[in-house]
């Protein structure tokens, strides 16, 4: 009430972005996040259960998503499952679990790095001097504000606890991150870093709860505390998500909606997880919850639940990508929903099918995917050599080859009404993303021989 402006400005200067599609990562079929935290835990529990001697001694800790050697993983430490288990194993638990965020079959129990056994001695489920918070507290940090104890590994696979240092900047409130300390989970060695000299392998300095609170203050206190009419008030949507931009940096992502309005966002915010640099993209669109509801409605007869949407750039179209899971938490289908218009939905049993369905739905909505939307797209005019259709889940897919490009192409009738009547010898004009796949789905299709 007294220092309203200081709270409203704690997030720092919020820049206005041009188009969010220029910032979020373009789609790559083998790099799309298909594993969320809940599924990572199920997969981790499965591999831990396959080790009888180990599974009875430890349990999985919290999973944290992070980049390791430019690959995205969910990583969780093995923690002691009780006081007596710790008494018999004081040197530490035997490693951690890595679950690929892009491939649910890539699950690894890491117990050795560079030929040496991993022992997670310092952890939250240890006791006395080995308990991580007590260890830090007793080694020079009794009067330091610390929060967000995150388990991360460096690019060599060595485990650390990364803890955010913070200060109170507005009296007894206004928590603001000023750096991190990295604690070696094996030997307890502590290294302190400022925000500028934090190693690149540390993905996050800014705790999610700090950013959420500061963004809400920035949006809700826009006209001060005494704004009972809610004029121009904004608030963040349901949850913040950790995403990676084209620059491979990590960002906290969330939508912003007017206070009292839940279905439509007035814009989206990306906050650098290291520097806290915030960028606001003023464009209307669907909230994460609305996108989930739209995807679930597409397969409502199956009763699947949608995971938290992740924003991607598909042909310069801001798009939410999510998985559809059964009641057991297993991925059954994939869905894509346009951020700008959540009525445009594509679903499929594979990511490729979902992508093709999405592109078809987008074109049928009256919009056109621009062939030159990004630099990795190729436009080609050639002659059909072979063409055949295949029906999957009630949808017809048309596979064809052309004379001037040694790949197999595939598209649906939703993409173009001219595909079902195309035959060998027709001259066609297509556009597609350049990749190394043997089968490439086309973004646009035009038969120049129709009517001749």
N, C-alpha and C positions, 0 to 999 in steps of 0.2 A: 504493500500500500504506500510505503514511504519512498522506496527506491525503485519504482516501477521501471523507469527508463534504463537503469543499470541492468535489470533482469532481462528486459526486452533486447538489449544489445549484447548480451553475453555470448551469443552464438557468433558474433563478429559480423563483418560486412557480408551480406548475402548478395552475390552477383546474380544478374539476370542472364540466363542462358538463351541461346537461339532455338535450337531444336534438340530435344533429348535424344533423338535417333543419331545425332552426330557424336554423342558421348558414350552411350551404352554399347556393349560389345556386339559386333555383327554375329550372325548365327554360324555355327560350324557343327555339323552333324555329330562329330565325335567329341565335342566339348560342351554340349548342353547339359546342365545340371538335371539329372533324373533321380538323384538320391537326396532326400531331405533328412533332417536330423532323426526323425522317428524311424525311418527305414534303415538308416545307418546303425541305429541302436539294435534293431532286429538282426541285421546281418552280423554285427559285432558279437551279439549274444550267441549266434549260431556257431561262429568260429571258436568262441571261447568254450562253448559246450562240447566241442569236439576234442578238447584237451582235458580229460577227466581229472588228472592230478592237479591241474592249474585251476579249473573251474570251481573246485571246492575251496580254494584258498583266497580267491580274489573276486572282485566284481568290476564291471565297467564304470568308469567315471563319465563325466559329461563330455559330449562330442563338441568339438570346435572346428569350423570350416576354415581352411587356410590353403595358401599356395605353397607347394613344395616342388622346387625345380620346375616352376611354371605349370604344374599340374595341380588340379583342385582336389583336395581330400578332406574328409571328415576324420578327425583324429581324437582318440580318447585314451587316457592312461588306464592301466590296471591298478586298482586300489585295494587296500586291505579290507577284508570283509568282517573284521572284528578285532577286539583287543588281543585275544589269545592267538589269532592268526598273525597279528603283528609281532607278538612276543616270539614266535617261532621263526620269524622271517624279517628281522630288524634291518637287514642289509638292503631291503627294498623288494618291490614286486617286479615281476619279470617282463617288463616292456610295456608296449602300447599297441593299439589296434588302429590300422589305417583302412578307411573305406573310400574308394574313389567316388567322388561326387558325380562323375559322368559315366560310370560303368558299374552296375550293381554286382557284377561277377568279380570285380577286382577288390577282394577283401584280404588283408594281410595282418598277421600277428607278428609284430617286429620285436624280436627278443635279442638280436645281435646287430651291432653296427660296427663295420670295419673289423670284424672278427672278435669283437669284445662284447660280452654279455651286458645287456641293459638292465639296470636295477633302479627303479623309481623309489628312492629312499625318502625324499622329501615330498610330502603330499598331504592333502586335507584329511585323509583317513588314517594317518600315522598318529603317534602319541608322543608326548613330552617334547624333546628337542627336535624330533623329526617332523612334527606337524608344521606345515609350510608357513602358516601365519605366525606361529610362535617363533619359528626359526628366523624369520625376517625381523620380527619385533625385537628379538634379543641380540641382533647383530647391527645395531645402529639406527633403527628406524622406529624408535618408541614414540616420537613426536611427529612422524611424517604421515600425511594422509595417503592411504593406499586403498585401492579398490580394483575390481575386475581381474580376479586371478584366472588367467587363461593358460591352458596347456598348449604349447606350440613346439614344433621341432624345426631346427635349422635345415638348410639344404643338404647337410651331411647326415641328417637323421637323428642328431643328438637332441634329447628332450630338455625343455626348459619350462619354468613357470614365468609368464610375463605378467607383470603387475603394474597398473597405472598409478603414477604419482599425481596427486592433485592438491590444489590450494583453494581455500575459501576466499573469494574475491569481493563478496558483498556482505560485510559483517560476518555473521555466523552462517551464511549461506553462499550461494553462487559458486558451487563446486566447478572447478575448471582444471582440466588435465595439463600438466607441465612437463611430463616425461614418463619414462618407464624404468623399472628395474627388471633384469632378467636373472632368474635363479636357476642354476644348473640343478636339475632334478635328481642327479646322482650324487654329486659331491657337495652340494649346497653353496657353491661359489656364487657370490652376488656381484653383478655389474650394473652400474647405474648409467642411464643415458638421458640426454636432453631430447627434445622433440626433433632437433636438427640432425643429431648424430646417431639416432636409433638405427640399427642394422636393417637392411632391406628385407631380411627374411621375417621380421616382425610385422605382421599384417595390420595390427590395430593398436592404436594408442588411446583413441577416444572411446570410452565405454558407451555402450548403446543407451544406458539409462541417462547419462549426462546429455547426450545429443537429443534424445526424446524430450527431456525437460526443457532444454534450451530452445529447441524448435517450437515447442508449444508456447513458451513465453514470448518468443518472437512473433508468433501469429496471433496470440490472444491479447497481448498487451499493446497492440499496434496503436490504439488510441488511449492508452493508459488504463489504470485499474478501474476507474469509474466509467465503464462503458456498458451500461445495462441494456442498451438496445442491440448489442452485439454487432455494431457497424464494422464491416470489413474484417471481422474476426476469422482467423483460420486455425485449424487444428490438424494434426497428423492423422492419417488413417490407421487401420487396425494394428499393424506390426511393421517394424523396420526390418529390412532385409540386407544382408551383406552381398553386394554385387561387385563385379569387376568390369572396369571400363575398357575402352579400346587401348588405353595406355597401360593396361595390366595392373593399374592401381586399384586398391579396394575402396569401396564407398558404402556408406549407409544410405539406403534408398527408401523413400516413403512418398506416398501421395499426400497432398494437402487438400482438405475439403473445408467448405464454409461451416461454421458452427451450426449444428442442427441439421445439416444435410449429410446423408450417409452414402448415397449411391454414386454420386459423381464428384470427381476431383477437379479442382480448379487449376491444379498444377502439380508438379513433382519436384522433389528436392534430392540432390546428391551431395553427401557430406564426406569429404576425404577422411578416412578413418585414422590418418596419421596427423594431418595438419589442421583438421576441422574446417577447411575451406569449403563453404557451402555455395551451391549454385541452384537457383530456383528457375524452373522451366514453366512458364505460364502457358499452359495449354490444357484444355478440358479433356477429360477422359474418365475411364472407369476406375473405381477404387479396387483394391485387391479383392475385397469381399465380393463386389459385384461381378468381377471376372470369374471368381471361383463358382459363384452361383450359376453363371451363364454356362460354364463348362459342365457342371454337374447336371444342369437341365438338358444338355444335349444327349446325355445317356442316363436320364432319370429312371428308366426302367431297370437299370442294372444296380442302382443304389450305390454308386461309387462316390468316394469323397475326394475332393481336389486338394492337392498340396498347396503350400503358400506359393503364389505366382512369382516367377523370376522374370524381370524385363530383359528382352533381347531386341536386336535390330534385325528384322527380316526384310530384305529388299528396301531398306530405308523406311520401313513401317515399324513404329514402336509396338512391340508385341509381348504379351505375357505368355510364358511357357510354364506348364505345370503337368504333374502326373495325376492320374486318376487311380485311386487305390480301393481295394475291397475292404471289408470290415476287419480282415486279418492284417491289414497294413501293407499288403503286397501290391506292387505296381501292375495294373492290368491294361491301362491305356494311357495315351498321351494327349494333351490338349493345347491348343494355341488360341489366344483371344486377343483381338485388336484392342490396344489401350485406348485409342480414340473412339472406338465404337464397339462395345462389348457384345453386340448382337452378331458380330462377325466371328464365328467360331469354327475351328477345324479340330477333329478328333481322329485318332487312328490307333491300331494295335501296335504300331511301331512309330518312331519319331518321323520317319520318312513319310509314312501314310498320313500322319497328322499334318505335316508340312504341306503335302500336296492338297489335302482337304482344305487347309487354311487358305492357300493361294487361290483355290477354286472358289471358296466362299467369298473371298475378298473381291475377286473379279466379278462375281455374280451380284455383288452389292451395288454395282455401278461404278466402283473405283477401278483403276487400272494400275497394275504393278509396272512401274517404269523400267524399261530394259536397262537404262543407264543409271540406275539408282545408286550403285556403288562401283568402285573401280575393279572389282573382281567378277564383273558380269560380262558375258560375251553375247553378241547378237550374230546370228548366222542365217544365211539363206542358202538352201541346198535342196537336194532331191531325195525323196523317200526311197530307200532300198528294200527294207522289210518293215512290216507293221503287223502286230497281233494284239488282241485284247485278252485280259485276264480279269476275272471277277473275284473280288475279295470282300467279304462281309457286306455283300450287296452293292458294292461300288465297282464300276468298270475302270480298269487301268489299261491304257494303251501304250505298248512298248514299240519303239521303232528305231531304226538306224538310218543314217543319211550318208551321202557319198563323201562329204568333206570333213568328217570328224569321227574318229575311231572309238565311239562310245555308244552305249545303249541309252536312249532317252525314254522317259515315261511321263505321261500326263493323264488327266481325267477329262471327262466331258464337261465337268464344271469349269475347267480352265478355258475350254473353247468348244463351242457346238460343232466346229468343223473337224474335230478329231475323229468322231465316229464315222465320218464319211470319207476320210482320207484313205488313199490307196497307193500302192507302189507306183512310182513315177511322178507323183505330184510334187510340185515345187512349193516348199514351205519356208516360212520365216519364223525362227525361234530365238528365245533368249534364255539364258541359264547362268547359274553361278558356276564359276570355274573351280573344280575340285578334283581330287584324285579317285573319286568313287568310280566303280565300273558301270553303275547305273546312275544317271543324272536326271533329276526331275526338272522339267522346264518351267520357267516363270510365265512365259507368254508363248502362244502358238497361233500362227496365221497360215492358212492354206491359200496360196496365191493362184492355185489351179481351179479352185471352186468357181463354177459358172463359166468356165472356158471349154 
